[in-house]
Structure formats: structure tokens, C-alpha cells
């Protein structure tokens, strides 16, 4: 990414990543679609509202994985193959350790997690089954994401995408087989997800073990290299903490939503599936800008890195506006794809139309955060996002629910309020501090 047309580099990296993310989201989206149409409304709410719980642990790991990607991209840009090797094998060992830990913590912590989000008793049995099976096989998801992050750090976003396609298709087929064929209900969609994630993990490992490049993985070399680990943690730990705490904050937001009736919960579940898809372009360009900035700063091209950030913002905002328009016009039809119940369609459509115009703000905070992380500055995005998505949002929710109106619309507006706050502060910080040609030392 250090030479040639900038838009072409960004798009060729981000588009396969975006499509890959779409297929990755098919895991839970297909799960919720199957249970929403073929099981029950309670099962739909159970599968759909467990997202914040899963994201607490997975979000922490993905933050560390992003740190590994930044370290590898800068070493790769600087042509330091020995350091790339050390970072790759350190990342592999870190994945093994955390995979074991998260399997144990996630499986044992399910009852406590469901209490934290005040899951209604009618939904608890299905949610317990889904989460227990999910965490028992979570290491497959972790191996894939770390391996895919390593490949993307050297500019290969196509093969991780292809592996997600294979995995998502596997998940879709198994969902239908287990639920419609064997009547396994929630357990069926959870098992299908675990198997599909294992498929993507195996495919990534095959590529890394057979690679002829500097990211080749070798079993005998898998260990923690102190210097590489220090740099991965330096960049990745703030992102990990930020992602995990934000997800944990969303657990409490979910508890506010769960205060209302099941139809509102289901409407929020359907909206969340759409919300996740709408944010994918910004998240894809976030990673593209991180890799672009990392590689260009690795060879001292500060001006090119800054230009890449500006182009990333323009591309992301344009994409978001194009996606927003059909969501405003066809909200009921989109929501009905997930659940046919009229009350669910009504509440889900309301959420979608209310929130859609505010997604433009996410473009700014996502791209600026990605650029700063690519420059090795991950602490500032962490503090800004925690302050906006956790501290500010929780204060807003407490004040709104206790002193203004304990109604669902003021509650959900806490999300766009946090987006706007984050974008403003992140923009001011980026303009004041900039990239400054920083590289990891």
C-alpha cells in the first residue's frame, strides 16, 4: 500500500473485507432468521439479545488481534521479515492461551451474564442453551480472526473473505438441517455456528502453515516473544479494553430494553441485525485505514498516510448515505424478514427509521480511530470511545430513565447521542495531534 493509487488500494482491501464481514454476520443473522421464522418469538429474542454478552469476551480478543495486525503491518511495510515472524508466532500463542481461557470463562459465566442483562424468565432457557454451546466452540472464531488479521496485515484480504463465504454457507445449510430436519431448535443453530466457525479456522491455519511468505506459521516456533508481545499489547490492549468495556456497557443498555415487553425486545433484536450490517462499511474502511496508515508510516510516508485517511472518510460517508435511504423507505419490509409478527415489525421499523440518519457520525469516529491505531496511538481512541460509549451513554440512560421518561424511544436515543459525542471529540483530537509519523519502537 506504499505506492500506487490510494483509492484503489483502500477499496481493493476494504471491499473483500466488507463482503467477508457480511458473510461473518450471516452466522447470527441466519440463526435469528431461522428461529424467528421456524421456532418461536422467545427463541428469536434469546438468540438476538445475547450479542452484547458474546461481544464482551470476543471484543477483548479482537482488540488484541488488531494490535497484532498493526505490529505486523508496520514490520511488513519496513521489510523486517524476522520481526514479522516473531509477531506472527506470538499472536498464535496468545490465541491458544486466550482461547482456552475464554472457553472456560464463557461457559461457566452464562448464568451470571443473563442476570446482568435482566433476561426475562421466559427467554432464559433458550438463551442459556445458545450461549453455552457457543462458548464451548468459541476458539474456532478466535483462531480465524487472529489468522485472518495476520493475512490482512500484509494486504491479503481476499482469502479470509473466501473462507468466510465457505463458513457462512456451511452455517446456513446446517441451520436448516438441524432446525428443520432434526428439530434441534436453539441448540441446532448454536451447533451450526460452532461447526461453521471451526471450518473457517481450519482453512486459515492451512494457508498460514503452507505459506511461502514471512507470515508462515510453524508449530515449533509458536511461543511468546517478549518484544513482540510488548508491542502487540501496547497497541492492542487499549483497543481490547475499549471494545470489551463498550460491549459490557451495551449489556446494561440491553437490560434497559429488556424492561419492556417481549415484542419490543424482538423489534430491537431485528433492528440490531440491520444495525450491524449498516456499520460494516465503516468498520471495513476502519481496518483498511489502519493497515494503510501502518504500512505508510512504516516507510516514513506521512503525507500519503494522511491523504489516505481523508479519502477513507469520503468513501465511507458516501456509502453510508446510499445504504441509509432504502432503510428509511422500506423499514417495515426489512424488519419483516426477521420476524413476521406485526407488533415486532412496528417497533423494529420505528427504531430503524429513528436511528438511520445518525450513522453518518459513525464514519468519522471509525476512520479517525483506525488511522490513529495504525500510527501506534491506540490509547486516545480508547479513552475517547470509552468516554462517549460508556460513561456518557450510561449517564444519559440513567438520567433519562429515572428523571425524564422511562420510555423506549428516549432510551434508544442514547446510541446516536454517544456516536455524535465520540465523533466530535475524535475529530478534534485527530486535527490537533495528527499522525506525526509515529511508528512502534
ChimeraX attribute file (.defattr): number of C-alpha atoms within 10 A of each C-alpha:
attribute: neighborCount
match mode: 1-to-1
recipient: residues
	/A:1	20
	/A:2	19
	/A:3	9
	/A:4	8
	/A:5	10
	/A:6	19
	/A:7	14
	/A:8	11
	/A:9	18
	/A:10	23
	/A:11	17
	/A:12	16
	/A:13	24
	/A:14	24
	/A:15	18
	/A:16	19
	/A:17	28
	/A:18	22
	/A:19	19
	/A:20	24
	/A:21	21
	/A:22	21
	/A:23	21
	/A:24	22
	/A:25	18
	/A:26	23
	/A:27	25
	/A:28	21
	/A:29	22
	/A:30	21
	/A:31	26
	/A:32	27
	/A:33	21
	/A:34	24
	/A:35	26
	/A:36	24
	/A:37	16
	/A:38	17
	/A:39	18
	/A:40	15
	/A:41	20
	/A:42	22
	/A:43	26
	/A:44	28
	/A:45	30
	/A:46	29
	/A:47	27
	/A:48	26
	/A:49	28
	/A:50	22
	/A:51	19
	/A:52	23
	/A:53	24
	/A:54	21
	/A:55	20
	/A:56	22
	/A:57	23
	/A:58	23
	/A:59	23
	/A:60	22
	/A:61	27
	/A:62	22
	/A:63	23
	/A:64	26
	/A:65	30
	/A:66	29
	/A:67	29
	/A:68	29
	/A:69	32
	/A:70	33
	/A:71	33
	/A:72	33
	/A:73	30
	/A:74	29
	/A:75	25
	/A:76	24
	/A:77	22
	/A:78	18
	/A:79	14
	/A:80	13
	/A:81	16
	/A:82	12
	/A:83	19
	/A:84	25
	/A:85	23
	/A:86	23
	/A:87	28
	/A:88	31
	/A:89	24
	/A:90	22
	/A:91	29
	/A:92	24
	/A:93	17
	/A:94	19
	/A:95	22
	/A:96	14
	/A:97	11
	/A:98	15
	/A:99	22
	/A:100	13
	/A:101	12
	/A:102	21
	/A:103	19
	/A:104	13
	/A:105	14
	/A:106	23
	/A:107	18
	/A:108	14
	/A:109	16
	/A:110	20
	/A:111	15
	/A:112	10
	/A:113	20
	/A:114	22
	/A:115	13
	/A:116	15
	/A:117	23
	/A:118	18
	/A:119	21
	/A:120	19
	/A:121	10
	/A:122	13
	/A:123	19
	/A:124	19
	/A:125	14
	/A:126	19
	/A:127	25
	/A:128	21
	/A:129	18
	/A:130	24
	/A:131	26
	/A:132	20
	/A:133	21
	/A:134	24
	/A:135	25
	/A:136	19
	/A:137	21
	/A:138	24
	/A:139	25
	/A:140	21
	/A:141	24
	/A:142	23
	/A:143	23
	/A:144	24
	/A:145	23
	/A:146	25
	/A:147	28
	/A:148	27
	/A:149	26
	/A:150	30
	/A:151	23
	/A:152	23
	/A:153	28
	/A:154	22
	/A:155	19
	/A:156	17
	/A:157	23
	/A:158	19
	/A:159	18
	/A:160	26
	/A:161	23
	/A:162	18
	/A:163	23
	/A:164	30
	/A:165	20
	/A:166	16
	/A:167	24
	/A:168	27
	/A:169	16
	/A:170	19
	/A:171	29
	/A:172	21
	/A:173	13
	/A:174	21
	/A:175	28
	/A:176	21
	/A:177	16
	/A:178	19
	/A:179	21
	/A:180	15
	/A:181	11
	/A:182	10
	/A:183	14
	/A:184	17
	/A:185	23
	/A:186	30
	/A:187	22
	/A:188	24
	/A:189	29
	/A:190	27
	/A:191	21
	/A:192	27
	/A:193	31
	/A:194	21
	/A:195	19
	/A:196	24
	/A:197	29
	/A:198	20
	/A:199	21
	/A:200	28
	/A:201	25
	/A:202	15
	/A:203	19
	/A:204	22
	/A:205	17
	/A:206	11
	/A:207	18
	/A:208	20
	/A:209	13
	/A:210	12
	/A:211	13
	/A:212	10
	/A:213	11
	/A:214	18
	/A:215	26
	/A:216	16
	/A:217	22
	/A:218	15
	/A:219	10
	/A:220	7
	/A:221	15
	/A:222	19
	/A:223	17
	/A:224	18
	/A:225	17
	/A:226	12
	/A:227	13
	/A:228	22
	/A:229	21
	/A:230	13
	/A:231	19
	/A:232	25
	/A:233	19
	/A:234	20
	/A:235	27
	/A:236	29
	/A:237	24
	/A:238	23
	/A:239	30
	/A:240	26
	/A:241	21
	/A:242	26
	/A:243	26
	/A:244	25
	/A:245	22
	/A:246	25
	/A:247	24
	/A:248	23
	/A:249	20
	/A:250	23
	/A:251	25
	/A:252	18
	/A:253	21
	/A:254	24
	/A:255	19
	/A:256	20
	/A:257	24
	/A:258	20
	/A:259	17
	/A:260	14
	/A:261	10
	/A:262	19
	/A:263	20
	/A:264	22
	/A:265	25
	/A:266	30
	/A:267	27
	/A:268	29
	/A:269	28
	/A:270	32
	/A:271	27
	/A:272	19
	/A:273	21
	/A:274	19
	/A:275	17
	/A:276	14
	/A:277	17
	/A:278	19
	/A:279	19
	/A:280	20
	/A:281	23
	/A:282	27
	/A:283	22
	/A:284	26
	/A:285	29
	/A:286	28
	/A:287	28
	/A:288	31
	/A:289	33
	/A:290	29
	/A:291	33
	/A:292	34
	/A:293	36
	/A:294	38
	/A:295	30
	/A:296	27
	/A:297	29
	/A:298	25
	/A:299	17
	/A:300	18
	/A:301	16
	/A:302	19
	/A:303	14
	/A:304	17
	/A:305	27
	/A:306	21
	/A:307	13
	/A:308	23
	/A:309	24
	/A:310	14
	/A:311	15
	/A:312	26
	/A:313	21
	/A:314	12
	/A:315	17
	/A:316	24
	/A:317	19
	/A:318	12
	/A:319	16
	/A:320	22
	/A:321	14
	/A:322	10
	/A:323	17
	/A:324	19
	/A:325	14
	/A:326	11
	/A:327	21
	/A:328	17
	/A:329	12
	/A:330	13
	/A:331	21
	/A:332	21
	/A:333	13
	/A:334	19
	/A:335	27
	/A:336	18
	/A:337	13
	/A:338	27
	/A:339	26
	/A:340	15
	/A:341	16
	/A:342	13
	/A:343	15
	/A:344	26
	/A:345	27
	/A:346	17
	/A:347	22
	/A:348	30
	/A:349	25
	/A:350	19
	/A:351	23
	/A:352	25
	/A:353	18
	/A:354	15
	/A:355	18
	/A:356	19
	/A:357	16
	/A:358	15
	/A:359	21
	/A:360	21
	/A:361	20
	/A:362	21
	/A:363	27
	/A:364	26
	/A:365	27
	/A:366	26
	/A:367	29
	/A:368	26
	/A:369	28
	/A:370	29
	/A:371	32
	/A:372	27
	/A:373	30
	/A:374	36
	/A:375	30
	/A:376	27
	/A:377	20
	/A:378	23
	/A:379	20
	/A:380	17
	/A:381	26
	/A:382	22
	/A:383	17
	/A:384	21
	/A:385	28
	/A:386	22
	/A:387	19
	/A:388	23
	/A:389	26
	/A:390	22
	/A:391	14
	/A:392	17
	/A:393	26
	/A:394	19
	/A:395	11
	/A:396	18
	/A:397	22
	/A:398	14
	/A:399	14
	/A:400	17
	/A:401	15
	/A:402	9
	/A:403	9
	/A:404	11
	/A:405	12
	/A:406	17
	/A:407	14
	/A:408	16
	/A:409	13
	/A:410	15
	/A:411	20
	/A:412	19
	/A:413	17
	/A:414	19
	/A:415	19
	/A:416	20
	/A:417	17
	/A:418	23
	/A:419	23
	/A:420	19
	/A:421	19
	/A:422	25
	/A:423	24
	/A:424	15
	/A:425	16
	/A:426	24
	/A:427	16
	/A:428	11
	/A:429	16
	/A:430	17
	/A:431	10
	/A:432	9
	/A:433	9
	/A:434	17
	/A:435	22
	/A:436	13
	/A:437	19
	/A:438	18
	/A:439	22
	/A:440	18
	/A:441	6
